[in-house]
Amino acid sequence: MTANPPDSTPEGQPPATGQTLPTIEQLQAEVDKWRALSRTNEKRWNDTSSELDALRQERMTEAEKASEKVRADTRTAVLAEMGPQLVEAAITSEAAKAGIEIGDLRFTDLNQFLDQDGKVNKDLVGEFVKSRTDGKPVYAQNLGLGRQGGPAAGQLSRGDLSRMTPKEIQEARKAGLLDALMRGAL
């Protein structure tokens, strides 16, 4: 058990007279201060990263620049060709999770679901699928499908029992695999 510092109070005890708890406004101001500092550091990081990329671009040889341009052009071409297919797959997947059928997407501009980097924006895909559901699944939900098979499904028979050791029989009994046989259902 650790000792409490002299300026703190034990758990569950009200603060001693003279000590005041921070107000909600003070706590919110503290949160806002740290949020602003975080954004400032993030901006500095992005600026520094941009400067580093610019320095790397300046120091590249002509062959490296040409190679980088070819790589960027290839990536753009592949994303332009494959992006809509990736979006369609993402929409189909989200629709299946929601239990709905989206239907024909050929008149939908699938490029609107791609980020600037060419990646699928899952938030937009989710919103699109949600807007098509109206909160109701297309497939019947009240099929009443319970346990499938007969009452002896997964149970051991007398023939199985005759090939087992006493230890295996005890384990099967504990696992409930002999219930139907013990009730006389088999």
Secondary structure, 3 states (H helix, E strand, C coil): CCCCCCCCCCCCCCCCCCCCCCCHHHHHHHHHHHHHHHHHHHHHHHHHHHHHHHHHHHHCCHHHHHHHHHHHHHHHHHHHHHHHHHHHHHHHHHHHHHCCCCCCCCCCCHHHHECCCCCECHHHHHHHHHHHHCCCCCCCCCCCCCCCCCCCCCCCCHHHHHCCCHHHHHHHHHCCCCHHHHHCCC
